[in-house]
Structures are given as C-alpha cells and as structure tokens.
Amino acid sequence: RELAQALRTGRALRIPRARARARQRRSGARIRDMANISQRPAEAADRAVPGHWEGDLVLGKDNKSAIGTLVERSTRFAVLVALPHGRDAAAVATAMTEAIQTLPPLLLRSLTWDQGTEMAHHKTITLDTGLEIYFCDPHSPWQRGSNENTNGLLRQYFPKGTDLSRHTTDDLARVAAELNGRPRETLGWHTPAETLARLLSHQQTPGVATTT
C-alpha cells in the first residue's frame, strides 16, 4: 500500500492569530497520561535517526473538518491522512492508526503532537501501532517546525474556509506526491521521497518494502 507523500522546499511560516486561537480551543481540555516532549528520545532532536514524526491537523470551514498530517523529521517525508468521519478523538485515532500501520517498522520510533484534544486516544494509537507519542508544551508550535511548515504549504491546495471532508485519500495522495517530489535545499536538493527511498534501501530488513 502506497503512502501519501507531501512536502516541498520552504521556510517555516508564521501562524495567523485566528489559527492560534483555534489551536487554543482544541487544547482546552487536558489529555490524560501525556508524555511531554522533554521525555522524547534525544536522538529525535538532531534528526539524524529516522522514524521520529511530527503530527497535526489542518482545519477546514468552521473547524468542522480536517486533514491529518504526519512529517518524518529526518527526511521531511510527509503523509496526509483523510478524516471523512470527523476530527473527534475516536475518528482521528482510527485514521492515524491505519496510516501509521502502513509505515515500515524502521520508521516507528516516536510521534510528537500538540495538546489538541483530537489526540485524547493517543494510548490506543500506541497500543495498536507501537509508536510512542509525545506532546509539545502549550502554545509552542516551533516544537513541531517541519509539520507547521507542511501545513502552511498545504493551504495552497486546501484554502481556509473550505470543507476538507470532501477530499478523498486519492485526492490527498495526488497533492502530496506533487509537493513531496520537489527538491529541498536541506536535503542536498534531493526530494523527501528520494531521501526516504534511499534510507530504506540501505537499511531494509526482510519483509519491509520501500516506498516509492
């Protein structure tokens, strides 16, 4: 099963105030049993070891619809996750679990998220996938810089004020493939897809297929 891909060259974008307020509303209720980003393995910080991800939601009209985004820190490879059944904790857990289960075991080290209540079922995701989940400090989007940059780029395709639930997995894959096929200076002018494929070909284990 092919993975959705997304990311292109670009610097991190500033977060508009309206978006920050929406994020604040999402994090109004405390999530139980959170592991703070300070507990994340140190290897995740320098991006040298693959398998550490950043995640978030891109919100649609009236914050009623969303697209899930996952960005691998070392390759900037991104996965877009359709959320046709809403963005509550149960729907997000189901969709994220299905997406994460397509990833090679090599890439299942950690996931860093903000404190949005859509991740209230994080323990279920970890149980089903083996991926440990860590949470950023409140109102600290820079702790997921690659993911924030990706979300900003996606607005070129999914403008604010539109219904994101109408986009299928195939729709997201087409957009993601276009973005992820563009070279990035930080990757030596290789693309995220090329970088990930090269990494997997060098470290492939029996039964693990590379992603193209």
MDTraj code that builds the backbone (N, CA, C; nanometers):
import mdtraj as md
import numpy as np

residues = "ARG GLU LEU ALA GLN ALA LEU ARG THR GLY ARG ALA LEU ARG ILE PRO ARG ALA ARG ALA ARG ALA ARG GLN ARG ARG SER GLY ALA ARG ILE ARG ASP MET ALA ASN ILE SER GLN ARG PRO ALA GLU ALA ALA ASP ARG ALA VAL PRO GLY HIS TRP GLU GLY ASP LEU VAL LEU GLY LYS ASP ASN LYS SER ALA ILE GLY THR LEU VAL GLU ARG SER THR ARG PHE ALA VAL LEU VAL ALA LEU PRO HIS GLY ARG ASP ALA ALA ALA VAL ALA THR ALA MET THR GLU ALA ILE GLN THR LEU PRO PRO LEU LEU LEU ARG SER LEU THR TRP ASP GLN GLY THR GLU MET ALA HIS HIS LYS THR ILE THR LEU ASP THR GLY LEU GLU ILE TYR PHE CYS ASP PRO HIS SER PRO TRP GLN ARG GLY SER ASN GLU ASN THR ASN GLY LEU LEU ARG GLN TYR PHE PRO LYS GLY THR ASP LEU SER ARG HIS THR THR ASP ASP LEU ALA ARG VAL ALA ALA GLU LEU ASN GLY ARG PRO ARG GLU THR LEU GLY TRP HIS THR PRO ALA GLU THR LEU ALA ARG LEU LEU SER HIS GLN GLN THR PRO GLY VAL ALA THR THR THR".split()
xyz = np.array([
    [0.0853, -0.1193, 0.0000],
    [0.0000, 0.0000, 0.0000],
    [0.0883, 0.1236, 0.0000],
    [0.0622, 0.2093, -0.0963],
    [0.1462, 0.3272, -0.1095],
    [0.1113, 0.4305, -0.0031],
    [0.2141, 0.5022, 0.0399],
    [0.1949, 0.6082, 0.1384],
    [0.1664, 0.7400, 0.0684],
    [0.0828, 0.8197, 0.1320],
    [0.0662, 0.9571, 0.0836],
    [0.1944, 1.0325, 0.1136],
    [0.2337, 1.1253, 0.0247],
    [0.3587, 1.1975, 0.0419],
    [0.3335, 1.3474, 0.0296],
    [0.4047, 1.4268, 0.1101],
    [0.3897, 1.5711, 0.0963],
    [0.5052, 1.6443, 0.1583],
    [0.5519, 1.7503, 0.0919],
    [0.6487, 1.8452, 0.1444],
    [0.7239, 1.9084, 0.0296],
    [0.7565, 2.0331, 0.0401],
    [0.8399, 2.0970, -0.0597],
    [0.9285, 2.1969, 0.0108],
    [1.0256, 2.2492, -0.0627],
    [1.1171, 2.3455, -0.0040],
    [1.0416, 2.4683, 0.0447],
    [1.0833, 2.5192, 0.1614],
    [1.0193, 2.6402, 0.2131],
    [1.0521, 2.6598, 0.3586],
    [1.0588, 2.7830, 0.3991],
    [1.0852, 2.8130, 0.5390],
    [0.9566, 2.8073, 0.6197],
    [0.9734, 2.7919, 0.7486],
    [0.8560, 2.7853, 0.8362],
    [0.7772, 2.9154, 0.8266],
    [0.6472, 2.9023, 0.8262],
    [0.5602, 3.0185, 0.8131],
    [0.5049, 3.0611, 0.9484],
    [0.4778, 3.1897, 0.9611],
    [0.4155, 3.2383, 1.0837],
    [0.2723, 3.1879, 1.0930],
    [0.2257, 3.1645, 1.2134],
    [0.0909, 3.1136, 1.2337],
    [-0.0038, 3.2308, 1.2570],
    [-0.1060, 3.2480, 1.1734],
    [-0.2010, 3.3581, 1.1932],
    [-0.2690, 3.3488, 1.3286],
    [-0.3138, 3.4643, 1.3796],
    [-0.3761, 3.4665, 1.5118],
    [-0.5011, 3.3798, 1.5166],
    [-0.5795, 3.3819, 1.4093],
    [-0.7024, 3.3014, 1.4076],
    [-0.6700, 3.1542, 1.4217],
    [-0.5639, 3.1111, 1.3565],
    [-0.5243, 2.9706, 1.3663],
    [-0.4777, 2.9384, 1.5074],
    [-0.4045, 3.0326, 1.5669],
    [-0.3584, 3.0107, 1.7034],
    [-0.4754, 2.9994, 1.7998],
    [-0.5805, 3.0808, 1.7780],
    [-0.6976, 3.0728, 1.8649],
    [-0.7693, 2.9398, 1.8483],
    [-0.7776, 2.8923, 1.7236],
    [-0.8416, 2.7620, 1.7003],
    [-0.7644, 2.6521, 1.7705],
    [-0.6308, 2.6609, 1.7647],
    [-0.5482, 2.5614, 1.8323],
    [-0.5694, 2.5678, 1.9835],
    [-0.5841, 2.6910, 2.0361],
    [-0.6064, 2.7058, 2.1792],
    [-0.7379, 2.6420, 2.2211],
    [-0.8422, 2.6568, 2.1393],
    [-0.9700, 2.5935, 2.1712],
    [-0.9577, 2.4421, 2.1690],
    [-0.8776, 2.3904, 2.0741],
    [-0.8617, 2.2460, 2.0652],
    [-0.7904, 2.1910, 2.1879],
    [-0.7086, 2.2734, 2.2530],
    [-0.6307, 2.2237, 2.3656],
    [-0.6901, 2.2652, 2.4996],
    [-0.8181, 2.3001, 2.4986],
    [-0.8807, 2.3473, 2.6209],
    [-0.8910, 2.2423, 2.7291],
    [-0.9177, 2.1177, 2.6908],
    [-0.9292, 2.0103, 2.7888],
    [-0.7977, 1.9345, 2.7964],
    [-0.7612, 1.8977, 2.9145],
    [-0.6334, 1.8299, 2.9337],
    [-0.6431, 1.6846, 2.8895],
    [-0.5389, 1.6383, 2.8220],
    [-0.5307, 1.4996, 2.7787],
    [-0.4663, 1.4174, 2.8898],
    [-0.5223, 1.3028, 2.9175],
    [-0.4713, 1.2197, 3.0262],
    [-0.3473, 1.1432, 2.9821],
    [-0.2575, 1.1202, 3.0786],
    [-0.1390, 1.0352, 3.0595],
    [-0.0495, 1.0839, 2.9459],
    [-0.0307, 1.2137, 2.9363],
    [0.0568, 1.2686, 2.8328],
    [0.2034, 1.2516, 2.8705],
    [0.2852, 1.2173, 2.7724],
    [0.4306, 1.2201, 2.7882],
    [0.4803, 1.3481, 2.7221],
    [0.5486, 1.4320, 2.7977],
    [0.5947, 1.5605, 2.7461],
    [0.7093, 1.5422, 2.6474],
    [0.7248, 1.6394, 2.5586],
    [0.8312, 1.6350, 2.4591],
    [0.9693, 1.6232, 2.5232],
    [0.9823, 1.6698, 2.6455],
    [1.1106, 1.6587, 2.7155],
    [1.1485, 1.5135, 2.7426],
    [1.0515, 1.4229, 2.7363],
    [1.0762, 1.2808, 2.7570],
    [1.1052, 1.2066, 2.6270],
    [1.0949, 1.2763, 2.5166],
    [1.1215, 1.2155, 2.3861],
    [1.2688, 1.1787, 2.3751],
    [1.3032, 1.0680, 2.3087],
    [1.4439, 1.0297, 2.2940],
    [1.5275, 1.1433, 2.2368],
    [1.6476, 1.1615, 2.2915],
    [1.7335, 1.2714, 2.2484],
    [1.7675, 1.2621, 2.1004],
    [1.7700, 1.1412, 2.0459],
    [1.8049, 1.1228, 1.9052],
    [1.7068, 1.1921, 1.8109],
    [1.5865, 1.2202, 1.8598],
    [1.4868, 1.2856, 1.7747],
    [1.5226, 1.4309, 1.7470],
    [1.5978, 1.4921, 1.8361],
    [1.6224, 1.6357, 1.8263],
    [1.7112, 1.6737, 1.7084],
    [1.8146, 1.5916, 1.6786],
    [1.9090, 1.6301, 1.5738],
    [1.8738, 1.5737, 1.4367],
    [1.7636, 1.5006, 1.4272],
    [1.7122, 1.4495, 1.3003],
    [1.8037, 1.3461, 1.2347],
    [1.9031, 1.2962, 1.3062],
    [1.9969, 1.2009, 1.2465],
    [1.9382, 1.0607, 1.2355],
    [1.8477, 1.0265, 1.3257],
    [1.7886, 0.8926, 1.3289],
    [1.6476, 0.8991, 1.2714],
    [1.6164, 0.8190, 1.1713],
    [1.4825, 0.8223, 1.1117],
    [1.3776, 0.7584, 1.2011],
    [1.2536, 0.7928, 1.1759],
    [1.1431, 0.7298, 1.2469],
    [1.0758, 0.8159, 1.3509],
    [1.1195, 0.9409, 1.3632],
    [1.0569, 1.0342, 1.4574],
    [0.9693, 1.1310, 1.3770],
    [0.8420, 1.1356, 1.4112],
    [0.7427, 1.2097, 1.3341],
    [0.6853, 1.3276, 1.4117],
    [0.6340, 1.4256, 1.3371],
    [0.5543, 1.5346, 1.3926],
    [0.4158, 1.5275, 1.3298],
    [0.3121, 1.5551, 1.4070],
    [0.1767, 1.5444, 1.3538],
    [0.0873, 1.6595, 1.3958],
    [-0.0197, 1.6783, 1.3190],
    [-0.1140, 1.7866, 1.3475],
    [-0.2353, 1.7701, 1.2562],
    [-0.3320, 1.8596, 1.2718],
    [-0.4470, 1.8673, 1.1835],
    [-0.4479, 2.0008, 1.1113],
    [-0.4845, 1.9994, 0.9840],
    [-0.5176, 2.1208, 0.9094],
    [-0.6692, 2.1310, 0.9121],
    [-0.7213, 2.2423, 0.9614],
    [-0.8652, 2.2561, 0.9836],
    [-0.9365, 2.3209, 0.8658],
    [-1.0621, 2.2787, 0.8432],
    [-1.1441, 2.3324, 0.7355],
    [-1.2455, 2.4337, 0.7845],
    [-1.3507, 2.4523, 0.7081],
    [-1.4519, 2.5537, 0.7359],
    [-1.5131, 2.5355, 0.8742],
    [-1.5142, 2.6448, 0.9504],
    [-1.5714, 2.6466, 1.0855],
    [-1.5096, 2.5404, 1.1758],
    [-1.3892, 2.4972, 1.1430],
    [-1.3176, 2.3955, 1.2222],
    [-1.3937, 2.2641, 1.2326],
    [-1.4823, 2.2360, 1.1364],
    [-1.5638, 2.1149, 1.1432],
    [-1.5037, 1.9981, 1.0655],
    [-1.4101, 2.0259, 0.9774],
    [-1.3452, 1.9200, 0.9005],
    [-1.1947, 1.9382, 0.9104],
    [-1.1200, 1.8356, 0.8730],
    [-0.9749, 1.8431, 0.8893],
    [-0.9052, 1.7394, 0.8021],
    [-0.7762, 1.7624, 0.7823],
    [-0.6859, 1.6660, 0.7203],
    [-0.5725, 1.6425, 0.8188],
    [-0.5368, 1.5181, 0.8417],
    [-0.4253, 1.4866, 0.9294],
    [-0.2935, 1.4928, 0.8536],
    [-0.1894, 1.5422, 0.9194],
    [-0.0571, 1.5484, 0.8573],
    [0.0460, 1.4841, 0.9486],
    [0.1347, 1.4060, 0.8895],
    [0.2463, 1.3443, 0.9599],
    [0.3734, 1.3744, 0.8819],
    [0.4776, 1.4249, 0.9489],
    [0.6031, 1.4585, 0.8825],
    [0.7183, 1.3897, 0.9546],
    [0.7968, 1.3124, 0.8790],
    [0.9134, 1.2438, 0.9359],
    [1.0285, 1.3436, 0.9447],
    [1.0903, 1.3551, 1.0611],
    [1.1827, 1.4639, 1.0876],
    [1.3132, 1.4561, 1.0079],
    [1.3680, 1.3395, 0.9850],
    [1.4988, 1.3313, 0.9204],
    [1.4917, 1.3443, 0.7686],
    [1.3818, 1.3000, 0.7073],
    [1.3685, 1.3045, 0.5615],
    [1.2705, 1.4106, 0.5136],
    [1.1941, 1.4687, 0.6052],
    [1.0860, 1.5629, 0.5738],
    [0.9760, 1.4966, 0.4912],
    [0.9760, 1.3653, 0.4875],
    [0.8712, 1.2906, 0.4180],
    [0.7409, 1.3054, 0.4952],
    [0.6326, 1.3301, 0.4223],
    [0.5055, 1.3549, 0.4891],
    [0.3958, 1.2628, 0.4389],
    [0.3036, 1.2340, 0.5270],
    [0.1858, 1.1530, 0.4984],
    [0.0624, 1.2378, 0.5260],
    [-0.0320, 1.2380, 0.4332],
    [-0.1585, 1.3084, 0.4525],
    [-0.2669, 1.2066, 0.4837],
    [-0.3477, 1.2363, 0.5825],
    [-0.4475, 1.1416, 0.6320],
    [-0.5874, 1.2003, 0.6168],
    [-0.6711, 1.1341, 0.5384],
    [-0.8096, 1.1783, 0.5222],
    [-0.8894, 1.1495, 0.6491],
    [-0.9776, 1.2429, 0.6844],
    [-1.0623, 1.2279, 0.8030],
    [-1.2089, 1.2471, 0.7624],
    [-1.2638, 1.1557, 0.6836],
    [-1.4002, 1.1722, 0.6334],
    [-1.5076, 1.1599, 0.7401],
    [-1.4722, 1.1026, 0.8552],
    [-1.5714, 1.0799, 0.9607],
    [-1.5589, 1.1795, 1.0759],
    [-1.4909, 1.2903, 1.0516],
    [-1.4790, 1.3922, 1.1545],
    [-1.3420, 1.3950, 1.2183],
    [-1.3251, 1.4885, 1.3121],
    [-1.1942, 1.5071, 1.3747],
    [-1.1983, 1.4888, 1.5259],
    [-1.2995, 1.4184, 1.5763],
    [-1.3011, 1.3873, 1.7189],
    [-1.1943, 1.2824, 1.7482],
    [-1.1695, 1.2581, 1.8756],
    [-1.0590, 1.1715, 1.9159],
    [-1.0706, 1.0308, 1.8585],
    [-1.1916, 0.9757, 1.8555],
    [-1.2101, 0.8396, 1.8051],
    [-1.1803, 0.8317, 1.6556],
    [-1.2318, 0.9292, 1.5789],
    [-1.2091, 0.9294, 1.4344],
    [-1.0621, 0.9495, 1.4012],
    [-0.9965, 1.0395, 1.4736],
    [-0.8544, 1.0648, 1.4500],
    [-0.7717, 0.9422, 1.4858],
    [-0.8032, 0.8771, 1.5961],
    [-0.7283, 0.7579, 1.6364],
    [-0.7384, 0.6483, 1.5309],
    [-0.8577, 0.6272, 1.4782],
    [-0.8772, 0.5241, 1.3762],
    [-0.7986, 0.5559, 1.2496],
    [-0.8107, 0.6796, 1.2013],
    [-0.7434, 0.7184, 1.0773],
    [-0.5917, 0.7181, 1.0927],
    [-0.5419, 0.7704, 1.2048],
    [-0.3981, 0.7739, 1.2266],
    [-0.3407, 0.6334, 1.2418],
    [-0.4129, 0.5474, 1.3104],
    [-0.3663, 0.4095, 1.3264],
    [-0.3526, 0.3417, 1.1910],
    [-0.4525, 0.3576, 1.1056],
    [-0.4478, 0.2967, 0.9728],
    [-0.3298, 0.3502, 0.8921],
    [-0.3038, 0.4802, 0.9008],
    [-0.1922, 0.5394, 0.8268],
    [-0.0583, 0.4914, 0.8813],
    [-0.0445, 0.4913, 1.0124],
    [0.0819, 0.4522, 1.0745],
    [0.1138, 0.3059, 1.0477],
    [0.0119, 0.2228, 1.0406],
    [0.0340, 0.0805, 1.0170],
    [0.0866, 0.0511, 0.8770],
    [0.0834, 0.1479, 0.7863],
    [0.1426, 0.1292, 0.6537],
    [0.2926, 0.1570, 0.6536],
    [0.3448, 0.2132, 0.7620],
    [0.4851, 0.2527, 0.7665],
    [0.5752, 0.1332, 0.7975],
    [0.6965, 0.1306, 0.7411],
    [0.7929, 0.0262, 0.7758],
    [0.8305, 0.0353, 0.9236],
    [0.8590, -0.0767, 0.9889],
    [0.8974, -0.0752, 1.1311],
    [1.0138, 0.0182, 1.1607],
    [1.1040, 0.0350, 1.0639],
    [1.2176, 0.1248, 1.0810],
    [1.1740, 0.2662, 1.1162],
    [1.0549, 0.3038, 1.0721],
    [1.0082, 0.4413, 1.0882],
    [0.9101, 0.4585, 1.2034],
    [0.9089, 0.3648, 1.2954],
    [0.8131, 0.3724, 1.4067],
    [0.8858, 0.3948, 1.5386],
    [0.9362, 0.5157, 1.5576],
    [1.0085, 0.5484, 1.6808],
    [0.9292, 0.6420, 1.7714],
    [0.8796, 0.7510, 1.7183],
    [0.8012, 0.8425, 1.8022],
    [0.7161, 0.9335, 1.7151],
    [0.6138, 0.9910, 1.7774],
    [0.5282, 1.0922, 1.7150],
    [0.5106, 1.2052, 1.8147],
    [0.5331, 1.3286, 1.7689],
    [0.5148, 1.4465, 1.8537],
    [0.3938, 1.5249, 1.8043],
    [0.3047, 1.5593, 1.8959],
    [0.1775, 1.6266, 1.8632],
    [0.1611, 1.7443, 1.9576],
    [0.0706, 1.8368, 1.9226],
    [0.0385, 1.9412, 2.0195],
    [-0.0657, 1.8860, 2.1170],
    [-0.1182, 1.9713, 2.2040],
    [-0.2095, 1.9222, 2.3072],
    [-0.3566, 1.9335, 2.2659],
    [-0.3835, 1.9242, 2.1359],
    [-0.5211, 1.9232, 2.0881],
    [-0.5938, 1.7985, 2.1349],
    [-0.7202, 1.8147, 2.1723],
    [-0.7955, 1.7024, 2.2289],
    [-0.8279, 1.5951, 2.1263],
    [-0.8027, 1.6203, 1.9980],
    [-0.8210, 1.5148, 1.8987],
    [-0.7262, 1.3971, 1.9226],
    [-0.6219, 1.4193, 2.0048],
    [-0.5272, 1.3123, 2.0349],
    [-0.5536, 1.2513, 2.1730],
    [-0.6764, 1.2661, 2.2224],
    [-0.7101, 1.2123, 2.3548],
    [-0.6983, 1.0607, 2.3605],
    [-0.7105, 0.9924, 2.2464],
    [-0.6991, 0.8461, 2.2426],
    [-0.5589, 0.8021, 2.2023],
    [-0.4597, 0.8804, 2.2405],
    [-0.3224, 0.8506, 2.1996],
    [-0.2742, 0.7154, 2.2492],
    [-0.3222, 0.6728, 2.3651],
    [-0.2808, 0.5428, 2.4178],
    [-0.3271, 0.4292, 2.3267],
    [-0.4439, 0.4446, 2.2685],
    [-0.4954, 0.3434, 2.1758],
    [-0.4078, 0.3350, 2.0516],
    [-0.3665, 0.4505, 2.0002],
    [-0.2789, 0.4525, 1.8829],
    [-0.1478, 0.3817, 1.9138],
    [-0.0893, 0.4124, 2.0286],
    [0.0368, 0.3492, 2.0671],
    [0.0204, 0.1991, 2.0833],
    [-0.0876, 0.1569, 2.1454],
    [-0.1122, 0.0142, 2.1660],
    [-0.1249, -0.0593, 2.0331],
    [-0.1914, 0.0027, 1.9366],
    [-0.2173, -0.0631, 1.8086],
    [-0.1001, -0.0558, 1.7115],
    [-0.0105, 0.0422, 1.7296],
    [0.0981, 0.0620, 1.6330],
    [0.2379, 0.0466, 1.6914],
    [0.2511, 0.0605, 1.8227],
    [0.3824, 0.0577, 1.8852],
    [0.4548, 0.1903, 1.8786],
    [0.3913, 0.2931, 1.8229],
    [0.4542, 0.4241, 1.8093],
    [0.4302, 0.5065, 1.9355],
    [0.5371, 0.5456, 2.0034],
    [0.5256, 0.6262, 2.1243],
    [0.4902, 0.7702, 2.0870],
    [0.3986, 0.8306, 2.1621],
    [0.3507, 0.9653, 2.1316],
    [0.3897, 1.0618, 2.2432],
    [0.4447, 1.1761, 2.2026],
    [0.4863, 1.2799, 2.2968],
    [0.4139, 1.4103, 2.2618],
    [0.3956, 1.4950, 2.3627],
    [0.3165, 1.6168, 2.3440],
    [0.4008, 1.7418, 2.3678],
    [0.3814, 1.8405, 2.2798],
    [0.4523, 1.9675, 2.2915],
    [0.4054, 2.0445, 2.4142],
    [0.4845, 2.1418, 2.4532],
    [0.4406, 2.2353, 2.5557],
    [0.3260, 2.3191, 2.4987],
    [0.2380, 2.3722, 2.5839],
    [0.1258, 2.4529, 2.5339],
    [0.1733, 2.5719, 2.4508],
    [0.1051, 2.5958, 2.3398],
    [0.1293, 2.7125, 2.2545],
    [0.2760, 2.7205, 2.2099],
    [0.3322, 2.6072, 2.1681],
    [0.4729, 2.6018, 2.1254],
    [0.4850, 2.5340, 1.9888],
    [0.4271, 2.5931, 1.8833],
    [0.4278, 2.5287, 1.7520],
    [0.5672, 2.5067, 1.6955],
    [0.6657, 2.5861, 1.7401],
    [0.8017, 2.5691, 1.6898],
    [0.8612, 2.4341, 1.7302],
    [0.8012, 2.3682, 1.8276],
    [0.8491, 2.2358, 1.8659],
    [0.8103, 2.1297, 1.7630],
    [0.7289, 2.1695, 1.6646],
    [0.6933, 2.0837, 1.5514],
    [0.7110, 2.1646, 1.4230],
    [0.8306, 2.2190, 1.4057],
    [0.8547, 2.3137, 1.2970],
    [0.8329, 2.2579, 1.1577],
    [0.8796, 2.1358, 1.1326],
    [0.8625, 2.0764, 0.9994],
    [0.7155, 2.0560, 0.9670],
    [0.6395, 2.0151, 1.0668],
    [0.4973, 1.9922, 1.0474],
    [0.4226, 2.1229, 1.0230],
    [0.4577, 2.2270, 1.0968],
    [0.3941, 2.3569, 1.0776],
    [0.4213, 2.4096, 0.9369],
    [0.5440, 2.3892, 0.8892],
    [0.5783, 2.4332, 0.7550],
    [0.4946, 2.3599, 0.6505],
    [0.4803, 2.2297, 0.6681],
    [0.3995, 2.1499, 0.5757],
    [0.2551, 2.1977, 0.5740],
    [0.2003, 2.2227, 0.6911],
    [0.0614, 2.2685, 0.6981],
    [0.0422, 2.4007, 0.6252],
    [0.1404, 2.4885, 0.6363],
    [0.1325, 2.6145, 0.5643],
    [0.1333, 2.5944, 0.4134],
    [0.2176, 2.5023, 0.3655],
    [0.2236, 2.4732, 0.2230],
    [0.0933, 2.4124, 0.1727],
    [0.0308, 2.3320, 0.2547],
    [-0.0930, 2.2660, 0.2135],
    [-0.2075, 2.3640, 0.1930],
    [-0.1984, 2.4812, 0.2545],
    [-0.3041, 2.5810, 0.2372],
    [-0.3115, 2.6301, 0.0930],
    [-0.2057, 2.6109, 0.0159],
    [-0.2104, 2.6476, -0.1248],
    [-0.3088, 2.5584, -0.2007],
    [-0.3309, 2.4396, -0.1490],
    [-0.4202, 2.3434, -0.2133],
    [-0.5544, 2.3310, -0.1410],
    [-0.5524, 2.3536, -0.0111],
    [-0.6729, 2.3400, 0.0702],
    [-0.6954, 2.4701, 0.1465],
    [-0.7526, 2.5713, 0.0802],
    [-0.7669, 2.7035, 0.1421],
    [-0.8525, 2.7003, 0.2682],
    [-0.8283, 2.7969, 0.3532],
    [-0.9115, 2.8124, 0.4724],
    [-1.0553, 2.8409, 0.4304],
    [-1.1484, 2.7963, 0.5135],
    [-1.2882, 2.8217, 0.4854],
    [-1.3514, 2.7237, 0.3896],
    [-1.2802, 2.6152, 0.3554],
    [-1.3363, 2.5135, 0.2664],
    [-1.3626, 2.3852, 0.3439],
    [-1.4494, 2.3020, 0.2889],
    [-1.4845, 2.1744, 0.3517],
    [-1.3802, 2.0701, 0.3138],
    [-1.2971, 2.0304, 0.4081],
    [-1.1893, 1.9361, 0.3802],
    [-1.2358, 1.7912, 0.3793],
    [-1.3553, 1.7649, 0.4298],
    [-1.4037, 1.6267, 0.4359],
    [-1.4357, 1.5706, 0.2976],
    [-1.4495, 1.6571, 0.1994],
    [-1.4848, 1.6093, 0.0655],
    [-1.3642, 1.5537, -0.0098],
    [-1.2443, 1.5730, 0.0436],
    [-1.1239, 1.5250, -0.0242],
    [-1.0973, 1.3790, 0.0124],
    [-1.0841, 1.2946, -0.0893],
    [-1.0602, 1.1522, -0.0675],
    [-0.9120, 1.1249, -0.0447],
    [-0.8822, 1.0010, -0.0080],
    [-0.7431, 0.9601, 0.0073],
    [-0.6664, 0.9795, -0.1228],
    [-0.7302, 0.9500, -0.2354],
    [-0.6649, 0.9692, -0.3650],
    [-0.6372, 1.1169, -0.3922],
    [-0.7303, 1.2033, -0.3545],
    [-0.7086, 1.3476, -0.3704],
    [-0.5846, 1.3913, -0.2927],
    [-0.5761, 1.3463, -0.1692],
    [-0.4628, 1.3847, -0.0851],
    [-0.3323, 1.3291, -0.1400],
    [-0.3371, 1.2070, -0.1924],
    [-0.2163, 1.1456, -0.2467],
    [-0.1636, 1.2232, -0.3668],
    [-0.2537, 1.2732, -0.4517],
    [-0.2103, 1.3495, -0.5688],
    [-0.1418, 1.4798, -0.5270],
    [-0.2008, 1.5494, -0.4322],
    [-0.1396, 1.6733, -0.3837],
    [-0.0066, 1.6436, -0.3157],
    [-0.0059, 1.5406, -0.2339],
    [0.1143, 1.5059, -0.1594],
    [0.2282, 1.4665, -0.2520],
    [0.1975, 1.3899, -0.3555],
    [0.3013, 1.3468, -0.4484],
    [0.3659, 1.4664, -0.5181],
    [0.2856, 1.5659, -0.5523],
    [0.3395, 1.6854, -0.6174],
    [0.4332, 1.7607, -0.5238],
    [0.3912, 1.7787, -0.4002],
    [0.4737, 1.8518, -0.3042],
    [0.6006, 1.7751, -0.2686],
    [0.5838, 1.6465, -0.2462],
    [0.6960, 1.5667, -0.1990],
    [0.7963, 1.5369, -0.3093],
    [0.7618, 1.5645, -0.4335],
    [0.8533, 1.5411, -0.5439],
    [0.9436, 1.6584, -0.5750],
    [0.9368, 1.7632, -0.4952],
    [1.0187, 1.8816, -0.5204],
    [1.1450, 1.8795, -0.4348],
    [1.2616, 1.9115, -0.4942],
    [1.3881, 1.9090, -0.4193],
    [1.3882, 2.0100, -0.3052],
    [1.4657, 1.9771, -0.2019],
    [1.4787, 2.0667, -0.0868],
    [1.6258, 2.0912, -0.0576],
    [1.6581, 2.2149, -0.0326],
    [1.7965, 2.2508, -0.0034],
    [1.8481, 2.1760, 0.1186],
    [1.7642, 2.1633, 0.2203],
    [1.8073, 2.0979, 0.3436],
    [1.8389, 1.9498, 0.3231],
    [1.7928, 1.8926, 0.2117],
    [1.8201, 1.7521, 0.1793],
    [1.9234, 1.7399, 0.0676],
    [2.0034, 1.8439, 0.0477],
    [2.1028, 1.8405, -0.0590],
    [2.0396, 1.8417, -0.1966],
    [1.9259, 1.9067, -0.2072],
    [1.8480, 1.9188, -0.3300],
    [1.7917, 1.7856, -0.3784],
    [1.7810, 1.6906, -0.2876],
    [1.7030, 1.5701, -0.3139],
    [1.5608, 1.5956, -0.2637],
    [1.4694, 1.5117, -0.3049],
    [1.3321, 1.5235, -0.2572],
    [1.3122, 1.4378, -0.1331],
    [1.2091, 1.4663, -0.0545],
    [1.1784, 1.3788, 0.0590],
    [1.1555, 1.2344, 0.0164],
    [1.0882, 1.2143, -0.0964],
    [1.0626, 1.0779, -0.1430],
    [1.1923, 1.0061, -0.1769],
    [1.2829, 1.0742, -0.2460],
    [1.4123, 1.0144, -0.2793],
    [1.4926, 0.9837, -0.1541],
    [1.4905, 1.0769, -0.0601],
    [1.5675, 1.0592, 0.0627],
    [1.5166, 0.9406, 0.1427],
    [1.3853, 0.9276, 0.1522],
    [1.3286, 0.8152, 0.2256],
    [1.3573, 0.6830, 0.1552],
    [1.3417, 0.6792, 0.0233],
    [1.3667, 0.5562, -0.0516],
    [1.5116, 0.5118, -0.0366],
    [1.6047, 0.6071, -0.0420],
    [1.7458, 0.5738, -0.0259],
    [1.7727, 0.5199, 0.1141],
    [1.7131, 0.5831, 0.2131],
    [1.7312, 0.5378, 0.3512],
    [1.6800, 0.3950, 0.3693],
    [1.5628, 0.3665, 0.3154],
    [1.5051, 0.2336, 0.3312],
    [1.5836, 0.1282, 0.2547],
    [1.6384, 0.1650, 0.1388],
    [1.7152, 0.0680, 0.0612],
    [1.8449, 0.0309, 0.1312],
    [1.8995, 0.1244, 0.2090],
    [2.0236, 0.0984, 0.2819],
    [1.9998, 0.0195, 0.4098],
    [1.8816, 0.0353, 0.4678],
    [1.8554, -0.0258, 0.5978],
    [1.7421, -0.1268, 0.5934],
    [1.7063, -0.1693, 0.4736],
    [1.5922, -0.2585, 0.4584],
    [1.6164, -0.3917, 0.5285],
    [1.5132, -0.4405, 0.5944],
    [1.5178, -0.5708, 0.6588],
    [1.4178, -0.6615, 0.5893],
    [1.4289, -0.7950, 0.6058],
    [1.3359, -0.8857, 0.5384],
    [1.1910, -0.8519, 0.5699],
    [1.1099, -0.8441, 0.4632],
    [0.9673, -0.8198, 0.4833],
    [0.9291, -0.6740, 0.4843],
    [1.0281, -0.5827, 0.4727],
    [0.9991, -0.4398, 0.4721],
    [1.0182, -0.3870, 0.3315],
    [0.9126, -0.3352, 0.2735],
    [0.9194, -0.2850, 0.1364],
    [0.9456, -0.1361, 0.1362],
    [1.0227, -0.0895, 0.0383],
    [1.0473, 0.0534, 0.0279],
    [0.9260, 0.1227, -0.0294],
    [0.9170, 0.2523, -0.0037],
    [0.8064, 0.3333, -0.0533],
    [0.8537, 0.4163, -0.1709],
    [0.7762, 0.4172, -0.2758],
    [0.8134, 0.4960, -0.3926],
    [0.7083, 0.6007, -0.4188],
])
top = md.Topology()
chain = top.add_chain()
for i, resn in enumerate(residues, 1):
    res = top.add_residue(resn, chain, resSeq=i)
    for name in ("N", "CA", "C"):
        top.add_atom(name, md.element.get_by_symbol(name[0]), res)
traj = md.Trajectory(xyz[None], top)
